[in-house]
Amino acid sequence: GAGVSQSPSNKVTEKGKDVELRCDPISGHTALYWYRQSLGQGLEFLIYFQGNSAPDKSGLPSDRFSAERTGGSVSTLTIQRTQQEDSAVYLCASTITGGTTDTQYFGPGTRLTVL
Amino acid sequence: GNSVTQMEGPVTLSEEAFLTINCTYTATGYPSLFWYVQYPGEGLQLLLKATKADDKGSNKGFEATYRKETTSFHLEKGSVQVSDSAVYFCALSDFSGSARQLTFGSGTQLTVLP
């Protein structure tokens, strides 16, 4: 596609349920990032995938969070046993190579609300 | 570790006013610097970037110069328009351990009044 797409655009769930968020990066982009944007705050890095290398998970806030990237393309962020503090907009971005000068192209985000 | 500090908002200006949004950074390496913008109801998009010291990024009338001596990347525009109303994020990209991720500032909400 022309840009990064994410689904669903909105997700409302009950505390304790598991959720899956999906990201389709720009075709040909080797690097993929997940961020979290909480209300009134900046973006918080969660996880980074680069090609076939092991992902950098240093930003994941707890072991309830996990992510995978299948076939070097689509990525899924999973949050288990959701908590109210997980409510945020989850953003995905991709870049051509993952280099430090690359522009990151962001998807529209998934707004997660945990009741 | 890396960090970005940007001017707190919200900022409210009249149309055609001069805009400055301050941004300073701390980085251990040689970062690239970015300004991203988030218009109401839209996703984040790159506004401009600079990849080395003394570079000037520019786009849509906005400018920012990479100043290594003052570790700054202030965003400026000579004459703002109502359509510039958005949230602006300063960011840096550098190696932080093994991760090549962006470190963002907290964002500055700009409202331009007609």
HADDOCK unambig.tbl for C-alpha pairs under 7 A between the chains (distance, minus, plus):
assign (segid A and resid 41 and name CA) (segid B and resid 106 and name CA) 5.38 0.50 0.50
assign (segid A and resid 42 and name CA) (segid B and resid 104 and name CA) 6.20 0.50 0.50
assign (segid A and resid 42 and name CA) (segid B and resid 105 and name CA) 5.89 0.50 0.50
assign (segid A and resid 42 and name CA) (segid B and resid 106 and name CA) 3.94 0.50 0.50
assign (segid A and resid 42 and name CA) (segid B and resid 107 and name CA) 5.86 0.50 0.50
assign (segid A and resid 43 and name CA) (segid B and resid 104 and name CA) 5.91 0.50 0.50
assign (segid A and resid 56 and name CA) (segid B and resid 99 and name CA) 6.13 0.50 0.50
assign (segid A and resid 98 and name CA) (segid B and resid 100 and name CA) 6.68 0.50 0.50
assign (segid A and resid 99 and name CA) (segid B and resid 100 and name CA) 6.94 0.50 0.50
assign (segid A and resid 100 and name CA) (segid B and resid 32 and name CA) 6.28 0.50 0.50
assign (segid A and resid 100 and name CA) (segid B and resid 93 and name CA) 5.15 0.50 0.50
assign (segid A and resid 100 and name CA) (segid B and resid 94 and name CA) 5.56 0.50 0.50
assign (segid A and resid 100 and name CA) (segid B and resid 100 and name CA) 6.32 0.50 0.50
assign (segid A and resid 101 and name CA) (segid B and resid 32 and name CA) 5.68 0.50 0.50
assign (segid A and resid 101 and name CA) (segid B and resid 51 and name CA) 6.05 0.50 0.50
assign (segid A and resid 105 and name CA) (segid B and resid 45 and name CA) 6.76 0.50 0.50
assign (segid A and resid 106 and name CA) (segid B and resid 43 and name CA) 6.57 0.50 0.50
assign (segid A and resid 106 and name CA) (segid B and resid 44 and name CA) 5.87 0.50 0.50
assign (segid A and resid 106 and name CA) (segid B and resid 45 and name CA) 6.65 0.50 0.50
assign (segid A and resid 107 and name CA) (segid B and resid 43 and name CA) 6.30 0.50 0.50
assign (segid A and resid 108 and name CA) (segid B and resid 42 and name CA) 6.57 0.50 0.50
assign (segid A and resid 108 and name CA) (segid B and resid 43 and name CA) 4.54 0.50 0.50
